[in-house]
Every structure is written in C-alpha cells, then in structure tokens.
Amino acid sequence: MTTLLFDLSGRTALVTGSSRGLGLALARGLAEAGATVVLNGRDAATLSESVSSLVGAGFDVHGKSFDVTVSGEVETAVAAIENEVGPIDILVNNAGIQRRAALVDMTGDEWGAVIETNLTSVFLVGQAVGKRMIERERGKIINICSLMSEVARPSIANYTAAKGGLKMLTRAIAVEWGPHNIQCNGIGPGYFATEMTRPLYEDESFNRRICERTPAGRWGKPEELVGTLVFLASSASDFVNGQVIYVDGGILAGL
C-alpha cells in the first residue's frame, strides 16, 4: 500500500528545461516511477537526442520544443501536449539560466533574461497548465527553486531575485489553486554538479568553500533530487502544499 502512494503510472508529466542537466535527471526519475513524460527544451536537436535516449531505455517519453518565455508558444505547446499525449497531471517548472555579473555592472539584458526564464516562465507555463488542472480538479506543480530562494552571494543578484520570487509564487499558486485539489510545492537544490555550475566546481577555491560549508562535505548528484520530486508528484504529498523542501546536504542548517 505504501509503495502505491509513490506510483506515477497512468500520469503525464511535463518537465520544462529537461533536455539536459538537472531537468533530464528529474524527467528520468518521473519516468522510472511510471509516468509518461514530456521533455521540453529550446534546442530541438539536443531535445531529440535526450528523448531518444530515454525511449531507448524503455520509458514512455515525448518531446516538445518551445520557448517557455513566449506566451503564445507556451499556450500552443500545452494544448498540443494535452491533445497528443494526454492531460498534464504533473508540471515541473525547471527551466533556468544563469548570467553572472557584479550587481553594479549588471546590464538590463542580463537582469531581464534571468527574470524572464527563471520566474516569468513559471507564471506562463503554470497558468497554461493550471487552468486545465482547475477544470479537472486535480494536479501537481513542482517548482525548482534554489538555496538562493533564501540566501544570496555576490554576482547573481538576478538569479537570487528570480528564485526568491519563485518561492513566493509557489505559495501564491498553492493558496489560489489549493481549493481545486492542486498542490504546488518547490524543491530547493543546494550545490549540484551540473553543466550550469561547472565554472563553480572547477574553481578550486569556490569548490573548497562549498564543501567545507556543506555538512555532507560534497556537491550533490542530480539523481539525489529524484526522491523528493517523486514524493511531491505523487499521492503521498496530497496534504503538502506551498512548501519548499531544500535538498542541500545541510548547508542551510548551519552558519
């Protein structure tokens, strides 16, 4: 009975920004739990390779290339997914970028690109999927937040602002859509070794500082987010709403 709570068989999930990195690991985790998964990315070639890889591993996986920051593309893509694959039961808002610069030198374009991709896209995709979930009176939305939803460090003010906003958007969705049997929660990864964080963990000084600061003494592995994701996507979390679960090796627990 307990294991059935985490079974995602018969459910369809859309994971944005999932053609590589953390998003791909999250998508694979949902597929392993039994879900039909739709990958998303702007690079059609990379997306196709990732879909083929998962299909080849025996999973029910599809791809839909669209820009999560363009309202018209989002609405068209969501409608197509629901028509071609099935109603979206689980939405994982993972798409994100990084543009590092000192705050005093940060350009408007560097600020805007991160806010649009990391925060506004969640509003756009969430709204397109959410209105359909409301009609069905069910749904799970998981937003990929960050340690930077709680703390800051130099050179990523745009990212910190976006992820802080995402934490509060998660709560807003939970409050407004909770009466429709929709649960919206967040996952806050700590420092994980991915393509986007490569410049950080290859920086010997920064890498040493993070490992010393993290009680686990290391960077996270992408697959270590999957358990929390499956919990939040499954019936096991039906009374969990508006929360952010930090998967950070303990870094937020200490000074």
Residue frames as qw, qx, qy, qz and C-alpha x, y, z in Angstrom:
[[0.000, 0.884, 0.467, 0.000, 0.00, 0.00, 0.00],
 [0.315, -0.788, 0.082, 0.523, 2.78, 2.43, 0.93],
 [0.401, -0.169, 0.572, 0.695, 4.62, 1.93, -2.34],
 [0.250, 0.620, 0.670, 0.324, 1.43, 2.64, -4.29],
 [0.113, -0.896, -0.225, 0.365, 1.43, 6.17, -2.84],
 [0.213, -0.666, 0.399, 0.594, 4.55, 6.90, -4.91],
 [0.508, 0.211, 0.745, 0.376, 3.44, 5.15, -8.09],
 [0.180, 0.536, -0.090, -0.820, 3.05, 7.56, -11.02],
 [0.215, 0.144, 0.877, 0.405, 1.68, 5.04, -13.50],
 [0.129, 0.685, 0.699, 0.156, -1.03, 6.49, -15.71],
 [0.106, -0.897, -0.160, 0.398, 0.04, 10.09, -15.10],
 [0.613, 0.587, 0.147, 0.508, 1.51, 12.51, -17.60],
 [0.447, -0.724, -0.045, 0.523, 4.26, 14.94, -16.61],
 [0.487, 0.793, 0.020, 0.365, 5.73, 17.96, -18.38],
 [0.642, -0.553, 0.009, 0.532, 9.24, 18.97, -17.29],
 [0.354, 0.933, -0.025, 0.060, 10.50, 22.29, -18.66],
 [0.077, 0.833, -0.542, 0.082, 14.18, 22.75, -19.44],
 [0.819, -0.294, 0.474, -0.136, 14.71, 18.99, -19.40],
 [0.818, 0.538, -0.203, -0.016, 16.84, 18.22, -22.44],
 [0.634, 0.333, -0.511, 0.475, 19.95, 18.04, -20.24],
 [0.047, 0.410, -0.498, 0.763, 21.32, 18.60, -16.73],
 [0.225, 0.027, 0.736, -0.638, 19.11, 18.55, -13.65],
 [0.636, 0.238, 0.029, -0.734, 15.96, 18.67, -15.76],
 [0.656, 0.264, -0.653, -0.272, 16.86, 15.49, -17.63],
 [0.199, 0.113, -0.894, 0.386, 17.65, 13.69, -14.37],
 [0.391, 0.124, 0.495, -0.765, 14.29, 14.80, -12.95],
 [0.696, 0.271, -0.256, -0.614, 12.44, 13.67, -16.07],
 [0.517, 0.215, -0.828, -0.033, 14.10, 10.27, -15.97],
 [0.042, -0.044, 0.808, -0.586, 13.15, 9.91, -12.30],
 [0.584, 0.198, 0.241, -0.750, 9.48, 10.54, -13.06],
 [0.696, 0.304, -0.516, -0.397, 9.63, 8.03, -15.93],
 [0.308, 0.200, -0.900, 0.236, 11.20, 5.44, -13.63],
 [0.258, 0.091, 0.678, -0.682, 8.27, 5.97, -11.24],
 [0.333, 0.389, 0.858, 0.033, 5.87, 5.10, -14.07],
 [0.257, 0.742, 0.205, -0.584, 4.88, 8.45, -15.51],
 [0.601, 0.566, 0.365, 0.431, 4.59, 9.33, -19.18],
 [0.354, -0.666, -0.010, 0.656, 6.99, 12.26, -19.50],
 [0.493, 0.803, 0.201, 0.266, 7.20, 15.16, -21.94],
 [0.584, -0.311, 0.036, 0.749, 10.64, 16.76, -22.20],
 [0.243, 0.947, 0.208, 0.034, 10.99, 20.41, -23.13],
 [0.527, -0.442, 0.201, 0.698, 13.87, 22.49, -24.44],
 [0.325, 0.819, -0.037, -0.472, 14.58, 25.23, -26.96],
 [0.071, 0.542, -0.752, -0.369, 17.32, 23.28, -28.78],
 [0.878, 0.164, -0.022, -0.449, 15.35, 20.78, -30.87],
 [0.670, 0.417, -0.612, 0.049, 18.42, 18.66, -31.71],
 [0.042, 0.320, -0.785, 0.528, 19.51, 18.22, -28.08],
 [0.642, -0.040, 0.363, -0.674, 15.91, 17.56, -27.09],
 [0.859, 0.264, -0.284, -0.334, 15.55, 14.86, -29.73],
 [0.476, 0.383, -0.753, 0.245, 18.73, 13.12, -28.54],
 [0.208, -0.222, 0.700, -0.647, 17.51, 13.10, -24.94],
 [0.782, 0.087, 0.142, -0.601, 14.08, 11.76, -25.89],
 [0.787, 0.343, -0.492, -0.148, 15.65, 9.01, -28.00],
 [0.227, 0.375, -0.799, 0.411, 17.95, 8.04, -25.14],
 [0.420, -0.097, 0.616, -0.659, 15.09, 7.64, -22.66],
 [0.835, 0.228, -0.064, -0.497, 12.83, 5.88, -25.16],
 [0.627, 0.412, -0.661, 0.020, 15.70, 3.52, -25.88],
 [0.017, 0.257, -0.815, 0.519, 15.88, 2.77, -22.16],
 [0.207, -0.327, -0.920, -0.066, 12.26, 1.65, -22.26],
 [0.014, 0.435, 0.503, -0.747, 10.46, 4.73, -20.96],
 [0.235, 0.730, 0.602, 0.223, 7.32, 6.41, -22.34],
 [0.279, -0.587, -0.014, 0.760, 8.86, 9.78, -23.19],
 [0.436, 0.747, 0.408, 0.292, 7.97, 12.51, -25.68],
 [0.406, -0.219, 0.006, 0.887, 9.50, 15.85, -26.63],
 [0.177, 0.877, 0.424, 0.144, 8.06, 19.31, -27.23],
 [0.489, -0.024, 0.003, 0.872, 10.38, 22.13, -28.21],
 [0.022, -0.856, -0.352, -0.378, 9.08, 25.58, -27.26],
 [0.262, 0.347, -0.328, 0.839, 10.29, 28.77, -25.57],
 [0.364, -0.543, -0.712, 0.257, 8.88, 28.94, -22.04],
 [0.169, -0.410, -0.204, 0.873, 9.20, 32.73, -22.02],
 [0.188, 0.025, -0.435, -0.880, 6.90, 33.32, -25.02],
 [0.503, 0.133, 0.537, -0.664, 3.22, 33.24, -24.06],
 [0.729, 0.381, -0.178, -0.540, 1.90, 32.21, -27.49],
 [0.482, 0.365, -0.796, -0.037, 4.37, 29.34, -27.81],
 [0.136, -0.133, 0.844, -0.502, 3.53, 28.12, -24.32],
 [0.629, 0.215, 0.359, -0.655, -0.22, 28.02, -24.89],
 [0.717, 0.424, -0.396, -0.387, 0.15, 26.31, -28.28],
 [0.337, 0.357, -0.861, 0.136, 2.57, 23.71, -26.89],
 [0.294, -0.054, 0.769, -0.566, 0.49, 22.90, -23.81],
 [0.729, 0.296, 0.128, -0.604, -2.63, 22.45, -25.93],
 [0.648, 0.442, -0.580, -0.220, -0.71, 20.17, -28.30],
 [0.088, 0.285, -0.901, 0.314, 0.69, 18.06, -25.45],
 [0.489, 0.082, 0.620, -0.608, -2.76, 17.55, -23.98],
 [0.760, 0.405, -0.069, -0.504, -4.16, 16.59, -27.37],
 [0.639, 0.489, -0.587, -0.087, -1.29, 14.34, -28.46],
 [0.310, 0.256, -0.837, 0.370, -0.05, 12.79, -25.21],
 [0.465, -0.533, -0.706, 0.018, -2.75, 13.36, -22.60],
 [0.314, -0.900, -0.109, -0.282, -3.86, 15.68, -19.79],
 [0.390, 0.463, -0.538, 0.587, -0.89, 17.04, -17.86],
 [0.711, -0.588, -0.385, -0.031, -1.15, 15.72, -14.29],
 [0.667, -0.555, 0.001, 0.497, 2.30, 16.86, -13.16],
 [0.407, 0.858, -0.040, 0.311, 4.14, 20.05, -14.11],
 [0.711, -0.446, -0.010, 0.545, 7.78, 20.53, -13.16],
 [0.256, 0.959, -0.017, 0.122, 8.99, 24.08, -13.76],
 [0.811, -0.346, 0.152, 0.448, 12.72, 23.56, -14.08],
 [0.574, 0.629, 0.134, 0.506, 13.83, 25.83, -16.96],
 [0.377, -0.891, 0.004, 0.254, 16.55, 28.22, -15.83],
 [0.657, 0.560, -0.110, 0.493, 19.62, 30.13, -16.91],
 [0.565, -0.659, -0.095, 0.486, 22.45, 32.00, -15.22],
 [0.436, 0.738, 0.012, 0.514, 24.07, 35.31, -16.16],
 [0.653, -0.537, -0.242, 0.476, 26.76, 36.15, -13.61],
 [0.326, 0.588, -0.011, 0.741, 27.88, 39.74, -13.07],
 [0.235, -0.207, -0.494, 0.811, 28.59, 42.13, -10.21],
 [0.085, 0.751, 0.630, -0.180, 25.39, 43.98, -9.36],
 [0.055, -0.763, 0.031, 0.643, 26.96, 47.37, -10.07],
 [0.017, -0.392, 0.648, 0.653, 27.95, 46.20, -13.56],
 [0.372, 0.301, 0.878, 0.017, 24.92, 44.04, -14.41],
 [0.118, 0.009, -0.427, -0.896, 23.16, 45.08, -17.61],
 [0.613, 0.124, 0.219, -0.749, 19.44, 45.30, -18.10],
 [0.740, 0.259, -0.512, -0.352, 19.63, 42.42, -20.54],
 [0.356, 0.193, -0.865, 0.295, 21.47, 40.23, -18.02],
 [0.290, 0.024, 0.606, -0.740, 18.88, 41.06, -15.38],
 [0.661, 0.222, 0.002, -0.716, 15.87, 40.62, -17.65],
 [0.602, 0.262, -0.711, -0.252, 16.94, 37.35, -19.27],
 [0.204, 0.061, -0.902, 0.376, 17.24, 35.60, -15.92],
 [0.370, 0.160, 0.484, -0.777, 13.99, 37.01, -14.53],
 [0.660, 0.272, -0.265, -0.648, 12.12, 36.03, -17.71],
 [0.605, 0.209, -0.758, -0.125, 13.47, 32.48, -17.87],
 [0.287, 0.037, -0.850, 0.440, 13.62, 31.62, -14.18],
 [0.141, 0.271, 0.614, -0.727, 10.47, 33.35, -12.91],
 [0.484, 0.332, -0.058, -0.807, 8.15, 34.68, -15.60],
 [0.429, 0.160, -0.809, -0.370, 8.20, 31.35, -17.43],
 [0.074, -0.160, -0.924, 0.340, 6.74, 29.68, -14.34],
 [0.346, 0.398, 0.334, -0.781, 3.84, 32.13, -14.45],
 [0.487, 0.374, -0.419, -0.669, 3.29, 31.49, -18.17],
 [0.412, 0.090, -0.893, -0.157, 3.57, 27.70, -18.17],
 [0.010, 0.163, 0.828, -0.537, 1.88, 27.42, -14.79],
 [0.427, 0.332, 0.199, -0.817, -1.10, 29.45, -15.98],
 [0.540, 0.281, -0.567, -0.554, -1.47, 27.48, -19.22],
 [0.405, -0.004, -0.913, 0.047, -1.33, 24.13, -17.43],
 [0.036, 0.110, 0.694, -0.711, -3.05, 25.31, -14.27],
 [0.517, 0.154, 0.027, -0.842, -6.28, 26.41, -15.92],
 [0.676, 0.098, -0.641, -0.349, -6.64, 22.91, -17.34],
 [0.315, -0.005, -0.856, 0.410, -5.84, 21.34, -13.97],
 [0.271, 0.076, 0.412, -0.867, -8.52, 23.53, -12.38],
 [0.666, 0.101, -0.308, -0.672, -11.11, 22.19, -14.83],
 [0.698, 0.048, -0.712, -0.057, -10.12, 18.63, -13.88],
 [0.621, -0.685, 0.115, -0.363, -9.93, 19.44, -10.15],
 [0.896, -0.341, 0.164, 0.233, -6.53, 17.82, -9.71],
 [0.611, 0.704, -0.185, 0.312, -2.84, 18.43, -10.35],
 [0.728, -0.526, 0.024, 0.439, 0.70, 18.60, -9.01],
 [0.402, 0.857, -0.115, 0.300, 3.03, 21.52, -9.72],
 [0.769, -0.460, 0.015, 0.444, 6.66, 21.40, -8.59],
 [0.276, 0.941, -0.126, 0.150, 8.83, 24.49, -8.99],
 [0.828, -0.008, -0.187, 0.529, 12.59, 24.11, -8.91],
 [0.212, -0.974, 0.029, -0.068, 13.66, 26.81, -6.50],
 [0.631, 0.463, -0.384, 0.491, 17.16, 27.15, -5.04],
 [0.551, -0.371, -0.389, 0.639, 19.24, 27.89, -1.97],
 [0.168, 0.054, 0.075, 0.981, 19.09, 31.38, -3.44],
 [0.351, -0.628, -0.523, -0.457, 15.40, 31.45, -2.58],
 [0.637, -0.703, -0.291, 0.129, 16.71, 32.03, 0.98],
 [0.540, -0.625, 0.155, 0.542, 20.25, 33.40, 0.81],
 [0.502, 0.864, -0.042, -0.007, 22.45, 35.42, -1.53],
 [0.697, -0.346, 0.261, 0.572, 26.02, 35.61, -2.73],
 [0.036, 0.687, -0.236, -0.686, 27.87, 38.09, -4.94],
 [0.009, 0.299, -0.698, -0.650, 27.47, 38.12, -8.75],
 [0.102, -0.276, -0.897, -0.329, 23.99, 36.54, -9.02],
 [0.212, 0.213, 0.401, -0.865, 21.54, 39.21, -7.86],
 [0.541, 0.141, -0.378, -0.738, 19.31, 38.49, -10.86],
 [0.535, -0.029, -0.840, -0.087, 19.19, 34.76, -10.08],
 [0.143, -0.154, -0.744, 0.635, 18.60, 35.41, -6.38],
 [0.357, 0.177, 0.133, -0.907, 15.74, 37.79, -7.13],
 [0.603, 0.083, -0.564, -0.558, 14.15, 35.28, -9.51],
 [0.504, -0.080, -0.853, 0.112, 14.43, 32.34, -7.12],
 [0.020, 0.155, 0.596, -0.788, 13.19, 34.38, -4.17],
 [0.493, 0.158, -0.092, -0.851, 10.21, 35.39, -6.27],
 [0.569, 0.048, -0.754, -0.324, 9.68, 31.78, -7.29],
 [0.188, -0.122, -0.857, 0.464, 9.35, 30.73, -3.65],
 [0.257, 0.289, 0.400, -0.831, 6.55, 33.26, -3.17],
 [0.544, 0.195, -0.432, -0.693, 4.89, 32.39, -6.50],
 [0.373, -0.021, -0.927, 0.014, 4.85, 28.78, -5.30],
 [0.001, 0.279, 0.725, -0.629, 2.92, 29.87, -2.22],
 [0.374, 0.289, -0.007, -0.881, 0.57, 32.06, -4.25],
 [0.515, 0.096, -0.707, -0.475, -0.31, 29.15, -6.54],
 [0.259, -0.134, -0.917, 0.271, -0.87, 26.90, -3.52],
 [0.142, 0.306, 0.507, -0.793, -3.25, 29.42, -1.94],
 [0.457, 0.321, -0.152, -0.816, -5.25, 30.17, -5.10],
 [0.631, 0.202, -0.618, -0.423, -5.42, 26.69, -6.60],
 [0.023, -0.151, 0.916, -0.372, -5.41, 24.55, -3.46],
 [0.567, 0.192, 0.454, -0.660, -9.24, 24.62, -3.32],
 [0.757, 0.427, -0.250, -0.428, -9.18, 22.86, -6.71],
 [0.944, -0.187, 0.266, 0.056, -7.18, 19.90, -5.36],
 [0.664, 0.628, -0.200, 0.353, -3.94, 21.22, -6.87],
 [0.681, -0.656, 0.049, 0.321, -0.76, 21.06, -4.82],
 [0.507, 0.772, -0.169, 0.345, 2.13, 23.38, -5.66],
 [0.705, -0.656, 0.130, 0.235, 5.45, 22.92, -3.90],
 [0.371, 0.847, -0.379, 0.041, 9.09, 23.68, -4.53],
 [0.918, -0.166, -0.031, 0.358, 12.41, 21.88, -4.37],
 [0.007, -0.968, 0.252, -0.001, 15.42, 23.96, -3.38],
 [0.915, 0.160, -0.160, 0.335, 18.61, 22.28, -4.59],
 [0.470, -0.773, 0.204, 0.375, 21.87, 23.14, -2.89],
 [0.140, 0.721, -0.554, -0.392, 25.08, 23.00, -4.88],
 [0.885, 0.170, 0.433, -0.028, 24.79, 20.28, -7.53],
 [0.301, -0.404, 0.617, 0.605, 27.41, 19.40, -10.12],
 [0.610, 0.622, 0.489, -0.042, 25.83, 20.21, -13.50],
 [0.554, 0.418, 0.282, 0.663, 26.83, 21.87, -16.74],
 [0.047, -0.894, -0.177, -0.409, 25.49, 25.21, -15.48],
 [0.546, -0.825, 0.144, -0.008, 27.56, 25.05, -12.28],
 [0.896, 0.187, -0.042, 0.401, 30.73, 23.78, -13.97],
 [0.306, 0.697, -0.215, 0.612, 32.55, 27.15, -13.64],
 [0.504, -0.708, 0.234, -0.436, 31.92, 26.99, -9.88],
 [0.915, -0.342, 0.213, 0.000, 33.01, 23.47, -9.03],
 [0.819, 0.352, -0.032, 0.452, 36.03, 23.77, -11.32],
 [0.028, 0.802, -0.262, 0.536, 37.08, 26.86, -9.33],
 [0.614, 0.010, -0.696, 0.373, 39.31, 25.25, -6.68],
 [0.031, 0.109, -0.469, 0.876, 38.76, 27.97, -4.08],
 [0.583, -0.124, -0.042, -0.802, 34.98, 28.09, -4.51],
 [0.783, -0.038, -0.592, -0.187, 34.71, 24.29, -4.58],
 [0.447, 0.035, -0.706, 0.548, 36.65, 24.01, -1.34],
 [0.196, -0.117, 0.324, -0.918, 34.49, 26.68, 0.33],
 [0.716, -0.109, -0.243, -0.645, 31.25, 24.91, -0.62],
 [0.751, -0.025, -0.658, 0.053, 32.48, 21.50, 0.52],
 [0.276, 0.063, -0.623, 0.729, 33.63, 22.98, 3.85],
 [0.347, -0.091, 0.179, -0.916, 30.33, 24.81, 4.34],
 [0.768, -0.066, -0.368, -0.520, 28.13, 21.80, 3.47],
 [0.637, -0.436, 0.558, -0.306, 27.76, 19.29, 6.33],
 [0.959, 0.204, 0.192, -0.049, 27.71, 16.46, 3.78],
 [0.475, -0.588, 0.468, 0.457, 31.13, 17.67, 2.64],
 [0.360, 0.032, 0.730, 0.580, 30.42, 17.45, -1.09],
 [0.361, 0.179, -0.259, -0.878, 28.31, 18.63, -4.03],
 [0.702, 0.185, 0.538, -0.429, 25.02, 16.93, -4.75],
 [0.174, -0.024, 0.855, 0.488, 24.37, 14.49, -7.58],
 [0.398, -0.019, -0.296, -0.868, 21.38, 15.24, -9.86],
 [0.554, -0.207, -0.768, -0.247, 19.75, 11.89, -9.10],
 [0.266, -0.197, -0.718, 0.613, 19.62, 12.83, -5.41],
 [0.289, 0.079, 0.096, -0.949, 16.73, 15.18, -6.20],
 [0.414, -0.091, -0.740, -0.522, 14.54, 12.43, -7.62],
 [0.279, -0.321, -0.862, 0.277, 13.16, 11.05, -4.35],
 [0.044, 0.413, 0.368, -0.832, 11.85, 14.43, -3.26],
 [0.304, 0.182, -0.409, -0.841, 10.42, 15.07, -6.72],
 [0.378, -0.176, -0.864, -0.282, 8.55, 11.75, -6.85],
 [0.155, -0.395, -0.730, 0.535, 7.15, 12.41, -3.37],
 [0.143, 0.422, 0.152, -0.882, 5.83, 15.83, -4.40],
 [0.353, 0.167, -0.571, -0.722, 4.46, 14.49, -7.70],
 [0.348, -0.134, -0.922, -0.106, 2.66, 11.56, -6.09],
 [0.556, -0.600, -0.413, -0.400, -0.37, 10.91, -3.90],
 [0.661, -0.265, -0.480, 0.512, 1.99, 10.71, -0.92],
 [0.245, -0.100, -0.170, 0.949, 2.03, 14.53, -0.79],
 [0.077, -0.609, -0.639, -0.464, -1.70, 15.24, -1.20],
 [0.363, -0.873, -0.323, 0.041, -1.80, 17.33, 2.00],
 [0.531, -0.393, 0.107, 0.743, 1.53, 19.11, 1.37],
 [0.346, 0.779, 0.391, 0.348, 1.05, 22.50, -0.27],
 [0.022, 0.970, -0.032, 0.238, 3.01, 25.75, -0.58],
 [0.703, -0.627, 0.261, 0.212, 6.24, 24.31, 0.80],
 [0.512, 0.724, -0.461, 0.046, 9.84, 24.42, -0.40],
 [0.922, -0.339, 0.141, 0.118, 11.92, 21.37, 0.50],
 [0.140, 0.862, -0.484, -0.064, 15.65, 22.10, 0.48],
 [0.982, 0.024, 0.069, 0.172, 17.87, 19.28, -0.77],
 [0.218, 0.913, -0.258, 0.230, 21.21, 20.82, 0.11],
 [0.724, 0.164, -0.530, 0.409, 23.33, 18.43, 2.14],
 [0.544, -0.622, -0.437, 0.355, 22.55, 20.52, 5.22],
 [0.422, 0.241, -0.009, 0.874, 24.08, 23.81, 4.11],
 [0.231, -0.628, -0.178, -0.721, 21.14, 25.95, 5.26],
 [0.735, -0.550, -0.396, 0.000, 21.18, 24.35, 8.70],
 [0.689, -0.420, -0.136, 0.575, 24.42, 26.00, 9.83],
 [0.014, 0.969, -0.052, -0.240, 26.31, 29.27, 9.86]]
